Amino acid sequence: MPLRTSEVRMRDPFILEAEPGRFVLFGTTDPNLWGGPATGFDCYTSTDLETWDGPIPAFRPPDGFWGDTQFWAPEVHVHRGRYFLLATFASTTTHVRGVAVLVSDTATGPYAPWSEGPITPPDLPCLDGTLFVDDDGQPWLVYSRGAEGALGGAPGLADGEMYARRLSEDLRTPAGDPRLLFRASSAPWSKPLRFPEGIEPPAALNLAKDPLFTDGAYLVRTASGQLLMLWSSFGDEGYAMGIARSESGRVLGPWIQDDEPLWPRNGGHGMLLAPSTGGARLVFHWPNDSPDERVKLVDVDLTDDDLRLRRIEGTP
């Protein structure tokens, strides 16, 4: 039976319009996403963004795949006529967490490993990679170093960081050193993540104490050439999503943060869907509480130089 959007349990949702009027939904779908053995990624298909068919197995790790846990935040981009899936993977053996690239000739997969391990620095815990191709045709990976630390190693950063790294034209390897874009503390709305008394964070995350963190980057180019970045942290009302703006209009910035979050309460890790059928939507998971997180779509106004919510909705 098809599922309504609000019935799809998923974190970090990403919707690809594979062809006009046909959509594929990806996201973090493993039941034990924080530290259990990973299964892979599932996807769902829709023609109306209201009901979804699936789940369809999009990726199952082959024998010898380097990651075995914390399969997070897949997003799919069409590049040179193929479908490339970027996602976070971690290993309980090598204690590496990073962003790797998979590839398929069809939108729903199955996807196969493409990069040789992570395309983020293998000696540092990284996550949540997004692809952006600039006006010169250069592919960039934008990713986070956040509150999540290495498995069995050093804890995460107290002040999360956002990076950009040039990629090869085929998206298979890095083509430059990581460049720091900003830290979480540069956003006035970003607040420390604190767990309620008596509640402990999952040990597998190896968090820094009371961290400011960065995750869930997604870049948007407006019609006038403005370059915006959606990204998530914690705010006054829990998990939240804000906008950073590149003063130069290029990936390396400098990036200026909005004073207030775009979505302020208990939801985030978003992307912008501007379908051929019309009506731009912010796509993210809400609420942020496992196992209650669901896919949420909110109407937005995408103008020549800005992105704003059409309305701020309360809980359903």
N, C-alpha and C positions, 0 to 999 in steps of 0.2 A: 504494500500500500504506500502511495506517495506520502511524504511528510510535509507538514507546513513548516515554513521557515523557523518559526518559534519552537518547533519540536526537534530541530537538529541540534544535538548536543555536540558542541565543538568549541575549541578555543582558536584564536588567531585566524579567523575565516578570510578567505581570498576567493573572489569570483572572477573568472575569466569568461569573456564573451568569445567562445571558440569560433562562432560564425554568427551572422546577424540573427538575433532572437534566440540563440541557443547558448545557455550558460552552464558553466561547470564550477562547482563549489568545492574548494579544498580547505583543509584546516588540520589542526592537531586533533587526532581522533582516537588515539590509544586510551583505553580505560584508565590505566595507571600511568599517567603521563609524566609524573614527577620523578619516579625512580624505578619503576618496574621494567621487566624485559619488554623491549619494543616489538610491536607487531608490524607496523608500517603506516601508510597513509591510505585513507579511503577518500572517495569523491562522490559527488551527487550531481545530477543534471536537471535542468529546468528550462522551460520556455516562457515562464511568466514571472519568475523571481518570487513566487508565492508558494508553490508546491515543488517538491524535489523527489526524484527517483534515485534509489540507491539503498545502501552503499555499494560502490564499485571499488574493488581493490585497485588503487592507483600505483602503489609501490609495496613490494614485499622484499626485504633484504635478501640478496643471494648469498649462498655459502661464501664465507670469507669476507663479507662486508665488514668494514672497520668499526661501524657503530652498532651498539646493541641496546641502547637505552636513550630516553629523552629525545625522541623524534618530534621536533616542534616546528610549527610555523611554516608549512610549505606554501610557496607561491609560484605561479607558472606564468612564463612570458614566452611569447612567440618571437623567435630570432632566427633569421636566415631560413625561414620556412619550417623550422622544427620547434618542438615544445620543450622548454627547459624549466625544470623544477629546482628551485633553490630552497633549502631547508636546513635546520639545525639538527645535528646528530651528536651523540656522545658515546664514549667507550668506557666501560668499567675496567677494561684491561689496561689501556694506555693512559687513561684519565684525560683524554683529549675531548674537548667540546668545541665544535666549530661548524661553519656553514659549508656545505658541499653542493655540487650540481649534479642533477640527474637529467636524462633526456628521453624523449619519446617522439614517435612520428604521429601520434594521435593525442588529442587533448586529455582523454581519460586514462591514458597509459595502456599497458603497463610501462612504468619508467624504469630505466636502468642507470647504474652509476656512470657518470661522465668524467668528473674530475677525479684525480688520484688523491683521495682523501679530502680534507678541508682546503678551501681557498682562502680562509682566514689563517692568521699565524697559529701553527699547531701547538706552540708552547704557551699560548694564552687562551683562557676560556672565552669564546665569542659566541654570538647568537644573533638570530633574527636578521638575516641578510635580505636585502631587496636589490633589484636590478634597475639601473637607470642608464639609458643611452643618451649622451649629450648631443648637442647640435652639430658636433663634428663627427658623430658616429662612433665615439669612444664609449665602450661599455664600462660602467662603474658598479662595484659592489658597495652598498652602504650598509653598515652593520653596527651592532652594539657590543660594548664590553660593559656589562651591567653588574647588578648585585649578585648574580649567580656565579659561584666560584668553581674551581676545577674539582672534579670528582676525586676525593681523597687527597687533594692538594690545598693550595692557598685559598682563602675565602675570596669572595668577589670584592669589587671596588666599593669604597664608601661613597664615592661620587662617580656615578656611571658616565661612560664616554660613548660618543658616536663617532664612527670612522668612515672614511671612504677609501677604496682601493681600486686602482685601474685593473681591468681584466683583459685577457687576450681576446681577439676578435671572435674566437670560437667559444668563449666562456669557459674554457677548460682549465686555465691556469691564471695565477696572478701576473700582472704586467707592471707592477710598481709597488712601492712600499705603502703601508697604511698611513693615512693622513688624518689627524685629529680634527674633527669639525666643531664639536662643542662638548661641554660637560653638562650633566643634569642640573647643576647648581646655577647655570646661566638662565634658567627659566624661573621667573619669580613665583610661579604656581607650583613648582615641584617641591614636595615635602618628603621627609624621611618615611620609609616603610616601617611601621611598628605593628607588631602583632599584639592582640589583646592579652591581658594577663592570663596565664594558664594555657595559652595557645602557642605551640612551638611550630616554627616553619619546617617543612620537610628537610630532613638531614641531608638528602641527596643534593639539595641546592647549594649547601655550603655558603650561606649568605654572610656578607659583612654585617656588622651590628648597625641597626638603624640607618640603612643606606638610602641615599638618593640613587635612583637607577634610571637607565635608558633602555627602551626596547621598542620593537614594532615600527621601524621606520618605513615610510612610503612616500615617494616623491611625486609631485604634481606640477606640470608645466601649464600655466594659464595661457589664454589666447594672446595676451599682451607680452608674453615672455617671462612673467614672474615665475620664479621657482620656489615652491612651497614644500615643506616636509611635515607630514603627519608623524608624530611619535608619541610614545606613552611613558608615563611615570606615575607616581602617586601624588594626589592633591589633597585638599582639605576634606573631600568626600570620598576618599578611596581611590582606586585605580582610575586614571584619567588620561585624556588624550589632548595634546596641544598642537600648535602650528609654529614651526620655525620658518623664517623667510631669508633667502639668500640675497644679500645686498648686491652682489655682482651678477645674479642670475645664473651662476655656475655652481657646480657641485661643491667646490672647495670654499664657497662662501666669500666673506664672513656671514655667519648665520645669526639672525636677530630673533629673539623669542617674543611671542605674544605674552602680554601680562597675565591673561586669564586662559584657562584651558578651553578648547573647543567643546569637548564632552567632559563634564566635571565629575560624574558620579558613578563609580563602581563598574566601569566598562572601558574597554580600550583595545589596543592592537588593531588599528583600523587601516582601511584602504579606501580609495575612491573608485566607484564604478560609474562610468559615464557611458551607458549603453547606446547602441544605435537606435534603439526604440525610444530614446529620450528620457529625461529625468535623472539627474545625477543623484547618487546615493552614497552615503557613508556606510561602510560595511565593517562591523566589529563584533566582538563578543560581549554579551551582557546577560546576567551579572558576572562578576569576576570570581564567584564562589564556586569551587568544585564540590560536587559534580553538577551544579545547576546552570553552568554557563550555556548560553544559546546564541545562535546567530541573530544579529539584529541589523536591520536596514533602516536608515533615517534619511529623509529627503534633505538635500542641501542645495544651495544656490552657488553655482560655479560661474562667477562673472569673469570678465576679461582679466582681472587682476587680483581676485580674491576667492576664498572659499568660506562660506558661512552656513551654519545650520538654518534651515527654514523655520524650524521650531525646536525647542528643547522639550522632549517628551518625558513624562514621568514613567513610573513602572507600569507595565501592561496590566 
